[in-house]
Amino acid sequence: MHTFAIAALHFFQFLATILTLVSSQAIPGCTPTCNNITIHYPFGIGDERCYHNEGFKLVCSMDQDPPILYMNNPGYRVVKIKLVPRVVYLDTGFNQLLGDQNWPLKVLDDRFYRISAAQNVFVALGCGFKFSVSLPRAGGNASTCDSSCHPGYPNMTTDGTCSGNGCCCITVAEDSNSYVIKLDPLDEANSTLSAPRAMLNATFIVEKGEYWRRTEYAIPLQKHAATPESAPQMPTDTVVNWMLGNSSCAEAQKSGDFGCLSNNSDCHDDPPRGYGCQCQQGYIGNPYMPNGCQDIDECTQPDPPPCFGQCINTVGSYDCICPSGTDGNPRVKDGCAPSKLKISGLVIAIGVGSGIVILLFVLAAVVIRRKVRAQNAKRKKEYFFKQNRGLLLQQLVDKDIAERMIFSLEELEKATHSFDESRKLGGGGHGTVYKGM
């Protein structure tokens, strides 16, 4: 129960940290969300101070319910914005192809945006054609795929597969915002239903490859392309890489328009051009905002670092130590063992403590013995005083006489030369009589 409570506390601390970081992704005073889409600076809507420059300006359209976030106005619908990695997901829609055409991403500034070649697939829905995608520059290599037509098969597949019958897909080799899309008829030998070039018709989409390869994502997209009137509207998730300008980190730092504004952030060049910012290791947040990178408390994470000892958070990192009284390697299970040095120290401490206790007992015994002997001597003195009729002497003489006649033992020893035999006069009723001066 105690362990569960600690784990729950750590989870809530982590959740509070995440909520704080999410709330701080936009410039203070600027709109942080649009229809539950978090707007991370350098993106922003509204005043100029809310976005880095015009290339990152967004529009939250209130004409629809719910509102829709666009890349500038008019532009593409924004599905998601991410800082790490630096990508924005756009709904580039379903595009009808009739022969050859260029497919540019309108509105997007080439200095800041590029279609991700690594994360997207180009999909052609239809049959009887060779589908090719290439860059507009001369001599660029084209990526191609064939989509055949077969009797008994639909002209556009809707079962989530894309194996070359009614659908084919390809990847491209280079990031760009503009591609040349071509449809060429298949030869009779390759298809039972080939068509003249002028009659070729297909729908193509650019979709995140990770989603497209999952049947549950592919089927709704295919159905919408086949029957857009009856199928529900399905947004595409085209992955677009973004960067801060087309200069290097060194050039940007000299220009006065440097985008890595947070302490504890680093700048990284993004070849072949552009740069981006990233929080340093041990920090999380938005590196494009002042104080946007905050320290991570590694010890309170739901998935903490490997530490089987005592985890101590530090600024930008953490320490892992063995508990008190143990030593070893706290980063491996059962790596902390009782310390031999601590055990020796404990033995020494016990020995010293025992010696002190014994010494105190000896001193106490000496003091008690002295007090007992003093009490015994006092009782003997009183006994002999009474035995030698000291009380009678005190009653017979007045004070003046008693002060002159009662002497201490030291005085008597001095007067008689320590009771010298030559001073001895004889014996009396109460003892030996000495002559004293």
Residue pairs with C-beta under 8 A, 6 or more apart in sequence:
10 299
10 300
10 301
10 302
10 304
11 302
13 297
13 300
14 297
14 300
14 301
14 302
17 284
17 294
17 296
17 297
17 300
20 294
21 284
21 285
21 286
21 294
22 32
22 38
23 32
24 285
24 286
24 289
24 292
25 32
25 38
25 39
25 40
25 41
25 83
25 286
25 289
25 292
26 32
26 39
26 40
26 41
26 44
26 50
27 41
27 44
27 49
27 50
27 289
29 50
30 39
30 41
30 44
30 45
30 46
30 47
30 49
30 50
31 39
31 44
31 45
31 46
31 50
31 60
32 38
32 39
33 39
34 45
34 58
34 60
34 67
34 68
34 69
35 60
35 66
35 67
35 68
35 69
37 69
37 78
37 79
37 80
37 81
38 81
39 45
39 58
39 69
39 81
40 81
40 82
40 83
40 286
40 288
41 50
41 51
41 52
41 286
41 288
41 289
41 292
42 51
42 52
42 53
42 56
42 244
42 259
42 288
43 51
43 52
43 56
43 57
43 58
43 81
43 88
44 50
44 51
44 52
44 56
44 57
44 58
45 51
45 57
45 58
45 59
45 60
45 69
51 57
51 58
52 244
52 259
52 288
53 257
54 72
54 109
55 109
55 111
55 112
55 113
56 112
56 242
57 72
58 69
58 70
58 71
58 72
58 78
59 69
59 70
59 72
59 73
59 75
60 67
60 68
60 69
60 70
61 67
61 68
61 69
61 70
61 73
68 77
69 77
69 78
70 76
70 77
70 78
71 77
71 78
71 88
71 90
71 107
71 108
72 107
74 107
75 106
75 107
75 108
76 90
76 91
76 92
76 93
76 105
76 106
76 107
76 108
77 90
77 91
77 235
78 88
78 89
78 90
78 91
79 89
79 90
79 91
79 235
79 237
80 88
80 89
80 237
81 88
81 89
82 88
82 89
83 286
83 287
83 288
84 278
85 241
86 241
86 242
86 243
86 270
86 276
87 116
87 119
87 239
87 240
87 241
87 242
88 113
88 240
88 242
89 208
89 237
89 238
89 239
89 240
90 105
90 236
90 237
90 238
90 240
91 235
91 236
91 237
91 238
92 105
92 205
92 206
92 236
92 238
93 205
93 236
94 203
94 204
94 205
94 224
94 225
94 228
94 236
95 103
95 203
95 204
95 205
96 201
96 202
96 203
97 124
97 181
97 183
97 200
97 201
97 202
97 203
97 204
98 183
98 200
98 201
99 182
99 183
99 197
99 198
99 200
100 180
100 181
100 182
100 183
101 180
101 181
102 136
102 178
102 179
102 180
102 181
103 178
103 179
103 180
103 181
103 204
104 177
104 178
105 113
105 115
105 177
105 178
105 240
108 177
108 240
110 177
111 245
111 246
111 274
112 242
112 243
112 244
112 245
112 274
113 177
113 240
113 241
113 242
114 175
114 176
114 177
114 240
114 241
115 172
115 175
115 176
115 177
115 179
115 206
115 238
115 239
115 240
115 241
116 175
116 239
116 240
116 241
117 171
117 172
117 173
117 174
117 175
117 176
118 171
119 208
119 209
119 210
119 239
120 171
120 172
120 206
120 207
120 208
120 209
120 238
120 239
121 169
121 170
121 171
121 206
121 207
121 208
121 209
121 212
122 131
122 133
122 143
122 169
122 170
122 171
122 172
122 179
122 181
122 204
122 205
122 206
123 162
123 167
123 168
123 169
123 204
123 205
123 206
123 207
123 212
123 221
124 131
124 145
124 147
124 167
124 168
124 169
124 183
124 202
124 203
124 204
125 156
125 157
125 166
125 167
125 202
125 203
125 204
125 205
125 222
125 225
125 226
126 147
126 155
126 156
126 166
126 167
126 200
126 201
126 202
126 203
127 147
127 148
127 149
127 150
127 153
127 155
127 156
127 165
127 166
127 191
127 193
128 147
128 148
128 149
128 155
128 185
128 186
128 191
128 193
128 194
128 195
128 200
129 146
129 147
129 183
129 184
129 185
129 186
129 195
129 200
129 202
130 144
130 145
130 146
130 182
130 183
130 184
130 185
130 186
131 144
131 145
131 146
131 147
131 168
131 170
131 181
131 182
131 183
131 202
131 204
132 142
132 143
132 144
132 181
132 182
132 184
133 142
133 143
133 144
133 170
133 172
133 179
133 180
133 181
133 182
134 140
134 141
134 142
134 143
134 179
134 180
134 182
135 174
135 176
135 178
135 179
135 180
136 178
136 179
136 180
141 173
142 180
142 182
143 170
143 171
143 172
143 173
144 170
145 164
145 168
145 169
145 170
146 164
146 168
146 186
146 190
147 164
147 165
147 166
147 167
147 168
147 202
148 164
148 165
148 186
148 190
148 191
148 192
149 155
149 165
149 166
149 191
149 192
149 193
149 194
150 165
150 192
150 193
151 192
151 193
153 165
153 166
154 166
154 226
155 166
156 166
156 167
156 203
156 222
156 225
156 226
157 165
157 166
157 167
157 222
158 219
158 222
158 223
158 226
159 219
159 222
160 215
160 216
160 218
160 219
160 222
161 167
161 215
161 218
162 168
162 169
162 212
162 218
167 222
169 212
171 209
172 179
175 241
181 204
183 197
183 200
183 202
184 197
184 200
185 194
185 195
185 196
185 197
185 200
186 194
187 194
188 194
203 225
205 221
205 225
205 236
206 236
206 238
207 217
207 221
207 236
207 237
207 238
208 237
208 238
208 239
211 217
211 218
211 237
212 218
212 221
220 231
220 232
220 234
221 234
221 236
223 231
224 231
224 232
224 233
224 234
243 270
243 273
243 274
243 275
243 276
244 252
244 259
244 274
244 275
244 276
244 277
244 288
245 252
245 257
245 259
245 274
245 275
246 273
246 274
247 255
247 273
247 274
247 275
248 269
248 275
249 260
249 267
249 268
249 269
249 275
252 258
252 259
252 267
252 275
253 267
258 267
259 275
259 277
259 288
260 266
260 267
260 277
260 287
260 288
261 287
261 288
261 289
261 290
261 292
262 277
262 279
262 285
262 286
262 287
262 288
262 289
262 290
262 291
262 292
262 293
263 291
263 293
264 279
264 280
264 283
264 293
264 295
264 316
265 277
265 278
265 279
265 280
265 283
265 287
265 292
265 293
266 277
266 278
266 279
266 280
266 287
267 275
267 276
267 277
268 275
268 276
268 277
268 278
269 275
270 276
277 287
277 288
278 287
279 285
279 287
279 292
279 293
280 293
280 316
281 316
281 317
282 295
282 296
282 298
282 315
282 316
282 317
282 318
283 293
283 294
283 295
283 296
283 316
284 293
284 294
284 296
285 292
285 293
285 294
286 292
286 293
287 293
295 313
295 315
295 316
297 313
298 304
298 305
298 311
298 313
298 317
298 318
299 307
299 311
299 312
299 313
299 318
300 313
304 311
305 311
305 318
305 320
306 320
306 331
306 332
307 318
307 320
307 330
307 331
308 330
308 331
308 332
308 333
308 334
308 335
308 336
309 320
309 321
309 322
309 323
309 326
309 330
309 331
309 335
309 336
310 320
310 321
310 322
310 323
310 330
311 318
311 319
311 320
312 318
312 319
312 320
312 321
320 330
320 331
321 330
322 328
322 330
322 335
322 336
323 336
325 338
325 339
325 342
326 336
326 337
326 338
326 339
326 342
327 336
327 337
327 339
327 341
327 342
328 335
328 336
328 337
329 335
329 336
330 336
385 391
388 430
389 430
393 402
393 406
394 402
397 405
407 415
412 419
412 434
412 436
413 419
415 436
415 437
416 423
416 434
416 435
416 436
417 423
419 434
420 434
423 434
423 435
423 436
424 432
424 433
424 434
424 435
425 433
425 434
425 435
426 432
426 433
427 433
